[in-house]
Structure formats: structure tokens, C-alpha cells
Amino acid sequence: MKRLLIIAILICSITTVFPQNSSDALRYSRIFYNGTARFQGLGGAFGAVGADFSSIATNPAGLGLYSSSEFTISPYLRMENSSSTFNTETNRDNNFNIGMEDLGLVFHLSGSDKSSSGFKGFNIGFGMNRQNDFNNRVFMEGTNNKSSLLNQYVDILNNTPGGVTPQMINDQYPFDIALAYNNDLIFFDTVNHRYMNDARNGGLIQSKTVTTEGSINEYDFAFGANYNDRLYIGATIGIPVIRYSEYTQYREIKNDTAVHYFRSMTFNQQLDTRGTGINFKIGLIYRPADWVRIGAAIHTPTYYGNMRDIWSSDMTGELDFGTNSASSPLGSFDYQLTTPFRAIGSVAFIIGKFGLISGEYEYVNYSQSSFSATDASFSDVNAEIKNKYKSPVNVRFGTEWRIQKFRLRGGFGYYGSPYQSSINTSEMYVASLGWGYRAKHFFVDMAYQWTQTKENYYFYDPAYIDPSQNTYHTGTITATVGLRF
């Protein structure tokens, strides 16, 4: 599971008619590069190694190290495990997923004669690299003796400047508060002139299931060149395609006889996001000596000019005197998203014909993400992004050793917290092992990659509830088959 659910402080679209928020910006800006089994076996530390199709997504200069044409295909099997602890109660869930990490074709064109100086070769590559995988499921449940989601709803209604009349609720809060009001889960007290709910002191079993699906697949068109077997340069035009779906079910069930009238509530939400972007990458690898390579690459911000969200929700409320249901309208919104600039520095040490050791550092500042739209202002959301996120430490290391035609590999990656505050961390740790077999016109690689990340997930506003402490483990088996010609 090379992706993050991030902080998810879900305030259930309470104050807006469209759901774009800072967590959405982080989800599509934070990239955990997938790719070939060799790429994953080295922990993704390929910026100065090159001659692997996946490198065109990080440092396209790696394309310059090809000396023949090549076709690769990399299917995977992913096993996802999640565990959650909410108010001392622990739950677990599992999910399986199969797909394609990459599919690529490289054409090699010979350059000047080996005995003369100049460009020794040119390479053109195109194909698909998976950047993020969003497929996951987590179940959280526990007893809450402090609050209900309905507390947040009534406080919003009671504390809105100028007040909110019952007639205004459907227009202003059609996707959440209106559903609770129409199900009689919240009501207006004509004596005290305030909105109220029957479970304001908790006494509830609360649960939430979050199921996410989709990916970011980038379609890359790249060019690389080799100058005198010392300098390698490359450039990539990337077209990332976002496909993201989220389904959540939140439940509250009465667990205390002191709660009157209220029995249960079920709140379902669905979100579907689609978008296509474009970016440009340039890179170089310099070999000052045969035993060392130094790499550098920069990635322009990715501009998604046609983002579209479609969402809806429904709620069922059970009270002592009956059960009601209500559904929202279908919401949709078109907007634009710009993700941050990236820079990657890398180094690889070549140990004769025996193996290599590589490492790289990635700079990216998530506070640079921003939303825009022709018919709406995102000034508040963009300000929240700037205040909430920062530039984390992202590092990757890898090694490969040769035993005749066989290869043994290992890798490690660390993706630091993107948050400025300590309310969440979402650090990710990656470890991998792999092997490969190389023949003259054929090769096969296998890799196993393990990831772990933790997060504090809030069912609703953190001012009302303690977090569910979630841990995600993913094991991915990737196989790459390649043909040289």
C-alpha cells in the first residue's frame, strides 16, 4: 500500500458545498514511487544508477545509460493489513489487490563511434509508472462516553453568527447536518432557543469503516542521451492520471441507558475523484570516475487542470419512536490542483563488477500545493495548506550484488512527516528484498517490499473526540519480465 490515508480530520463537508480540503491536496501531492522489481528491490534509490525504466519517473537521465532496446512489464500482488485502536479497543482488517506497477518500452539509437568523442547513444522511452496506490480498507470501533458527532452539528448551528433557522439548514448543509435534522437526530428546542441532540454526553459505540480505491498512474514520454560515457542527460513529460474513490460508513449505537430516545445512526458518504495532469522532469548523471555516479533531477509542479469531484451521502436514524432515512443531492465540482516542485539528489558507488550501493534525497515542500477554480475561491483552504504542511525528510537507499548471472538486492526508504504540528505524523518506512536473473536478451526480477505507516484518525473534529490510532502494513510482491533487442 504505497499511499497514505493521511490525517483525515473529517469534518464531513460541514461548511462548504464542495469537499476539497488540505488533506486532498496532500493525498495527490505525496508520491511513493512504485516501478519495476529491480527498482523496488533497491528501495527506489535509482537516481544515479539508471538503465531501468522506472528511473524516468525520478531521474530521466537514467535513460541515457541504456545500450540496447528493452521492453518490461511488472505485475504485482499487494497484501494490505490495517489495525486500529480507538478508546482501548483494537480491530484489524485485511485487503488484497493485484495490478500493474509499470509497463515500458525503450528504443536505443546508436551515436558516434566508440573511438571518437561525442554522444555515444540516444534513447527514447514511453510507458506507464504507478506512483500511488490508494486501495485500502480500515475498520475502527470503540466506546465513546464523551460526545457524539451530533454535538459538532448542533454547535455549528448554535454558534453561527446571525444564527441558522430550521428553514436554512437544507440549503446550507445538504450533505450532513440536514440529514441529521431531517431524521430528527438533532432538533430545535423552542424553550431554550437552541439546537440540541439526545446523545450529547456520549454513551455510544462508535465505528467507522473507510474503503479507498484507485491509483495515480503516470504515463511518461522520455528522452535520454549518453555523452562520452561520462555525462548522461534526460527529460520526461509526465501525464499522471488520478482515479480515487472513497466509501465511508460511520455508525453510532446507544450503549448507555442514560441516553434517551436515541438508538442508532448510520452515516454513509461516497466520493469519486478524477483528474489528469502534466509535469516536466529533467535530470543528469555525471560519472567523474568509473566507481562513482552523481545524479540530480528536478520535477516541475504537476498541474491538474481538469479535476472533478462527485459526492453524495445518506443517513439513517433510529429513535425510540421510529426510524427515518434521508439522502443528499448529488454534488459535483470542477477545479484545478497544482502540486509542489521536487528536486532529487543521488549518488551511487559502483564496486567493480561485484555490485553497487546507492542513496538519494528528495526535496518537496507540501505547503506549496494549491487549489483554484474559475467560480470559487480557495483562499482559506490554500492558507490552511501553507500553515499545516512542511518539507519532510525523504531518503532512499539500496544495494545490489552480482553472482554470475544472478542479482541480490536490498533497499530501505524513509518518508518523513509532512505536518508542521504534532497532531499527526504519517511517517512511512519502506524495506525491500529482491533477486534477479540476467541473460543476454532476457531478464526476470522479483521483489518483496514491506511498508509501515501510522496515523491518528479522527472520526470528526478533534476538539470533540480522541483519535483512532491506526497502523498500516503492506506487503507487495512484484515480478518484472524484460526483453532486450
C-alpha positions in Angstrom: 0.0 0.0 0.0 2.1 2.9 -1.2 -0.1 5.5 -0.2 -1.3 7.3 2.9 -4.8 8.0 4.2 -3.1 10.9 5.9 -4.7 12.7 8.9 -8.3 12.6 7.8 -9.7 15.1 10.2 -13.0 14.7 8.5 -15.4 17.5 9.3 -17.9 16.0 6.9 -18.2 18.8 4.4 -19.7 20.9 7.1 -19.0 24.5 6.0 -18.7 24.0 2.2 -20.7 22.8 -0.7 -17.7 21.1 -2.1 -15.3 18.8 -0.2 -11.8 19.8 -1.4 -9.6 20.3 1.6 -6.0 20.3 2.7 -6.0 16.5 3.1 -7.0 16.1 -0.5 -4.0 18.3 -1.6 -1.6 16.1 0.4 -3.1 12.9 -0.9 -2.3 13.8 -4.5 1.0 15.6 -3.8 2.7 12.9 -1.7 4.2 10.3 -4.1 5.6 6.9 -3.2 7.2 5.7 -6.4 6.5 2.1 -7.5 8.0 0.5 -10.5 10.0 -2.5 -11.7 11.0 -5.2 -9.3 14.6 -4.1 -9.6 13.6 -0.5 -8.7 11.7 -1.7 -5.7 14.4 -4.1 -4.7 16.8 -1.2 -4.3 14.2 0.8 -2.3 13.6 3.2 -5.2 17.2 4.6 -4.9 17.8 4.7 -8.6 18.5 8.4 -9.3 22.2 7.8 -10.0 22.0 4.1 -11.1 20.0 4.3 -14.3 19.3 1.8 -17.1 15.9 0.9 -15.5 12.6 2.0 -17.0 11.3 3.2 -13.6 14.1 5.8 -13.4 12.4 8.0 -16.0 9.8 8.8 -13.3 12.5 10.1 -10.9 15.7 10.9 -12.8 15.2 10.6 -16.6 19.0 10.8 -17.1 18.9 7.1 -16.2 17.5 6.5 -19.7 20.9 7.6 -21.1 22.6 4.5 -19.7 20.7 2.1 -21.9 22.8 0.4 -24.5 20.0 -1.6 -26.1 16.3 -1.5 -26.7 14.1 -3.1 -24.0 10.5 -4.0 -23.1 9.4 -4.5 -19.5 6.2 -5.5 -17.7 5.7 -5.6 -14.0 2.6 -7.1 -12.4 2.2 -7.2 -8.6 0.2 -8.8 -5.7 -0.4 -6.5 -2.8 -1.5 -7.6 0.7 -2.7 -4.8 2.9 -3.3 -5.1 6.7 -4.6 -2.4 8.9 -5.1 -2.3 12.7 -6.8 0.4 14.7 -7.1 1.2 18.4 -9.9 3.6 19.4 -10.5 4.2 23.1 -8.6 1.0 24.0 -10.5 -1.3 21.6 -8.4 -2.8 18.8 -9.7 -4.0 15.4 -8.0 -5.4 12.3 -8.8 -5.7 8.6 -7.2 -7.2 5.5 -7.3 -6.5 1.8 -5.7 -8.0 -1.3 -5.1 -6.2 -4.6 -3.5 -7.1 -7.9 -2.4 -4.8 -10.7 0.4 -3.4 -12.8 3.3 -1.4 -11.4 4.8 -0.5 -14.8 4.8 -1.2 -18.5 7.6 0.3 -20.6 9.4 0.3 -23.9 12.8 1.8 -24.6 14.3 2.3 -28.1 18.1 2.7 -28.4 19.7 4.6 -31.1 23.5 4.4 -31.6 25.5 7.6 -31.6 29.2 8.3 -32.5 31.8 5.6 -32.8 33.3 4.4 -29.5 36.7 5.6 -30.5 35.6 9.2 -31.0 34.2 11.8 -28.6 30.6 13.0 -28.7 27.2 11.5 -28.0 27.5 7.7 -27.8 23.8 6.9 -27.8 20.3 8.2 -27.7 17.2 6.5 -26.1 13.5 7.1 -26.3 11.2 5.6 -23.7 7.5 5.7 -23.1 5.1 3.7 -20.9 3.3 3.8 -17.5 4.7 4.0 -14.0 2.4 3.7 -10.9 3.1 6.5 -8.4 0.5 5.9 -5.7 -1.9 3.0 -4.9 -4.9 4.0 -2.9 -6.5 0.6 -2.4 -7.1 0.0 1.3 -9.7 -0.7 4.0 -9.7 0.1 7.7 -12.3 -0.6 10.4 -12.3 1.4 13.6 -14.6 0.9 16.6 -14.8 1.8 20.3 -16.9 3.2 23.1 -17.2 7.0 23.5 -18.5 8.3 26.8 -17.7 12.0 25.9 -19.5 13.0 22.7 -21.4 12.3 19.5 -20.9 13.6 16.0 -24.2 15.3 16.6 -22.6 17.5 19.2 -20.5 19.1 16.5 -23.5 19.6 14.3 -25.6 21.4 17.0 -22.6 23.6 18.0 -22.1 24.7 14.4 -25.8 25.7 14.2 -25.8 27.4 17.6 -22.6 29.3 17.1 -23.0 30.5 13.5 -23.0 34.4 13.5 -26.5 35.6 12.8 -28.0 32.2 13.5 -29.3 29.4 11.4 -33.1 28.9 11.2 -34.5 25.4 10.5 -35.6 26.6 7.1 -31.9 27.4 6.2 -30.4 24.0 7.1 -31.3 22.1 3.9 -29.7 24.8 1.7 -26.6 25.4 3.8 -25.7 21.8 4.9 -27.3 19.4 2.5 -24.6 16.7 2.8 -24.5 16.2 6.6 -26.3 18.4 9.1 -29.5 18.5 7.1 -29.6 14.7 7.0 -29.4 14.6 10.8 -32.0 17.3 11.2 -34.5 15.6 8.7 -34.0 12.3 10.7 -34.9 14.1 14.0 -31.4 13.3 15.3 -31.0 17.0 16.1 -33.9 19.3 16.9 -34.6 22.9 17.8 -35.6 23.5 21.4 -38.2 26.2 21.3 -37.9 26.8 25.1 -34.1 27.4 25.2 -33.9 28.6 21.5 -31.1 26.3 20.8 -30.4 23.2 18.7 -29.9 20.0 20.7 -29.4 16.3 20.4 -30.1 13.4 22.7 -26.7 11.8 22.9 -24.6 14.9 23.7 -22.8 13.1 26.6 -21.8 10.1 24.6 -22.7 6.7 25.9 -22.2 5.3 22.4 -20.4 2.6 20.5 -18.9 4.4 17.5 -17.4 2.8 14.5 -16.2 3.8 11.1 -15.2 1.8 8.0 -13.1 3.6 5.3 -12.6 1.9 2.0 -10.4 3.6 -0.6 -9.8 2.5 -4.2 -7.7 3.8 -7.1 -4.3 5.0 -8.0 -2.1 7.6 -9.7 -0.7 6.2 -12.8 1.8 8.4 -14.7 2.2 8.0 -18.5 5.8 9.0 -19.3 7.4 10.1 -22.6 11.2 10.4 -22.1 14.4 11.1 -23.9 17.9 10.3 -22.7 21.5 10.7 -24.1 25.0 9.5 -23.3 27.8 11.9 -23.8 31.3 10.3 -23.8 30.2 7.7 -21.3 30.6 10.4 -18.6 27.6 12.6 -18.7 24.0 11.3 -19.1 21.1 13.6 -19.6 17.4 13.1 -19.9 14.0 14.7 -19.9 10.5 13.3 -19.3 7.0 14.6 -20.0 4.7 13.0 -17.4 0.9 12.8 -17.6 -0.4 11.5 -14.3 -3.9 10.2 -14.1 -5.8 10.3 -10.8 -8.5 7.7 -10.1 -9.7 7.9 -6.4 -12.8 6.6 -4.7 -13.7 6.7 -1.0 -16.6 5.0 0.7 -17.1 5.6 4.4 -19.7 4.2 6.9 -19.9 5.9 10.3 -22.2 4.4 13.0 -23.3 5.4 16.5 -25.2 2.8 18.6 -26.7 3.5 22.0 -24.6 1.9 24.8 -25.9 3.6 27.9 -29.4 3.6 29.4 -28.9 7.3 30.3 -29.3 8.1 26.6 -33.0 8.8 25.9 -34.8 8.5 22.6 -31.7 7.9 20.5 -30.9 4.4 19.4 -28.6 4.5 16.5 -27.3 6.4 13.5 -25.7 5.3 10.2 -24.0 7.9 8.0 -22.7 6.8 4.6 -20.5 9.0 2.3 -19.2 8.4 -1.2 -16.6 10.4 -3.0 -15.2 9.9 -6.5 -12.3 12.0 -7.9 -10.9 12.0 -11.4 -8.1 14.2 -12.8 -5.4 14.3 -15.4 -2.2 16.4 -15.0 1.1 17.3 -16.7 4.6 17.8 -15.5 8.1 18.0 -16.8 11.3 16.4 -15.4 14.9 16.9 -16.4 18.0 15.2 -14.9 21.6 14.3 -15.3 24.0 11.7 -14.1 27.8 12.5 -14.1 30.4 9.8 -13.8 33.7 11.5 -12.7 35.3 8.1 -12.2 34.2 4.6 -13.0 33.4 3.8 -9.4 31.0 6.7 -8.7 28.0 8.3 -10.3 26.3 11.6 -9.2 22.7 12.3 -10.1 20.4 15.3 -9.9 16.8 15.9 -11.2 14.1 18.5 -10.8 10.4 18.0 -11.3 8.2 20.9 -12.2 4.9 21.2 -10.2 2.2 19.0 -11.6 -0.8 20.9 -12.9 -4.1 19.1 -12.8 -6.4 21.3 -15.0 -9.5 19.1 -15.0 -10.1 17.8 -11.5 -13.6 16.7 -10.8 -15.2 15.5 -7.6 -18.6 13.8 -7.4 -20.0 13.0 -3.9 -23.2 12.1 -2.1 -24.3 10.9 1.4 -27.2 9.3 3.2 -28.1 8.8 6.8 -30.5 6.6 8.7 -31.5 7.4 12.3 -33.3 5.1 14.7 -35.2 6.6 17.7 -37.5 5.1 20.3 -40.5 6.3 18.2 -39.3 5.2 14.7 -36.7 5.0 12.0 -36.1 7.6 9.3 -33.8 7.9 6.3 -32.6 10.9 4.3 -30.3 11.3 1.3 -28.3 14.2 0.0 -28.4 15.6 -3.6 -25.5 14.5 -5.9 -22.7 17.0 -5.5 -20.1 17.8 -8.2 -17.4 20.3 -8.7 -14.7 21.1 -11.2 -11.4 22.7 -10.1 -7.7 22.7 -10.6 -4.8 21.5 -8.4 -1.1 22.3 -8.5 1.3 20.0 -6.6 4.8 21.0 -5.4 8.1 21.3 -7.2 10.6 18.4 -6.5 14.3 18.1 -6.5 16.2 14.8 -6.1 19.9 14.4 -5.4 21.6 11.0 -5.6 24.9 9.1 -5.6 25.9 5.6 -6.5 29.1 3.7 -5.8 30.0 1.0 -8.3 32.1 -1.7 -6.8 33.7 -3.2 -9.9 31.7 -6.0 -11.4 30.5 -7.1 -8.0 27.7 -4.7 -7.1 26.7 -1.2 -6.1 25.4 0.9 -3.2 23.1 3.9 -3.9 21.3 6.6 -2.0 19.2 9.7 -2.7 17.5 12.6 -1.0 14.2 14.1 -2.2 13.2 17.6 -1.5 9.5 18.5 -1.7 7.5 21.1 0.3 3.9 20.2 0.6 2.9 23.6 1.7 3.3 24.7 -2.0 0.2 22.7 -3.1 -2.8 24.9 -4.0 -6.3 24.7 -5.4 -8.0 27.0 -7.8 -11.3 27.3 -9.7 -13.0 29.7 -12.0 -16.2 30.0 -9.9 -14.9 29.6 -6.4 -12.2 31.0 -4.0 -9.9 28.6 -2.3 -8.0 31.3 -0.3 -8.9 29.7 3.1 -8.0 26.2 2.0 -4.7 27.3 0.4 -3.9 29.3 3.6 -4.6 26.1 5.6 -2.2 24.1 3.3 0.6 26.6 3.9 0.1 26.6 7.6 -0.4 22.9 8.0 2.4 21.2 5.9 6.1 21.4 5.5 9.1 19.9 3.7 9.9 16.5 5.3 13.0 14.3 5.1 12.6 11.8 2.3 15.5 9.4 1.8 16.0 6.1 -0.1 18.9 3.6 0.0 19.7 0.5 -2.0 22.3 -2.1 -2.8 22.7 -4.8 -5.5 25.3 -7.6 -5.7 26.2 -9.8 -8.6 26.7 -13.6 -8.5 27.4 -14.5 -12.1 24.0 -14.1 -13.9 22.1 -13.6 -10.6 21.5 -10.5 -8.6 20.7 -10.0 -4.9 19.1 -6.7 -3.8 18.0 -4.8 -0.7 16.6 -1.4 0.0 15.3 1.0 2.6 13.2 4.2 2.4 12.0 6.8 4.9 9.3 9.4 4.2 9.1 11.9 7.0 6.1 13.6 8.4 4.6 16.3 6.1 2.9 18.0 9.1 4.1 21.1 10.9 2.3 20.2 14.2 2.5 17.0 16.2 -1.3 16.2 15.8 -0.2 13.6 13.3 3.0 12.2 11.8 2.2 9.8 8.9 5.8 8.8 8.6 6.3 5.9 6.2 9.0 3.2 6.4 9.9 1.0 3.5 12.1 -2.1 3.4 12.7 -4.4 0.4 14.5 -7.5 -0.8 14.8 -8.8 -4.3 16.7 -11.0 -6.7 17.1 -11.2 -10.5 18.4 -13.2 -13.3 20.2 -11.7 -16.3 20.7 -13.3 -19.7 21.7 -11.6 -23.0 18.3 -11.0 -24.3 16.1 -11.8 -21.4 15.8 -11.0 -17.7 13.4 -11.6 -14.8 13.3 -9.9 -11.4 11.4 -10.4 -8.2 11.0 -8.1 -5.2 9.2 -8.1 -1.9 8.5 -4.7 -0.4 7.2 -4.0 3.1 5.8 -0.7 4.2 4.5 0.7 7.5 2.8 3.9 8.4 0.9 5.2 11.3 -1.7 7.9 11.7 -4.1 9.5 14.1 -7.5 9.3 12.5 -10.3 11.5 13.9 -14.0 10.5 13.2 -14.8 14.2 13.4 -13.4 17.4 14.8 -10.5 16.7 17.3 -12.0 19.2 19.7 -14.7 16.6 20.4 -13.1 13.2 20.2 -9.9 11.3 20.7 -8.2 9.8 17.7 -8.2 6.2 16.5 -4.5 5.2 16.3 -4.1 3.4 13.1 -1.2 1.3 11.7 -1.0 0.1 8.1 1.3 -2.7 6.9 1.6 -3.6 3.3 3.5 -6.4 1.6 4.0 -6.2 -2.2 5.3 -8.9 -4.4 6.4 -7.6 -7.8 7.7 -9.5 -10.8 9.3 -7.9 -13.8 9.9 -9.7 -17.1 12.1 -7.9 -19.6 13.2 -8.5 -23.2 16.3 -6.8 -24.8 16.6 -6.4 -28.6 
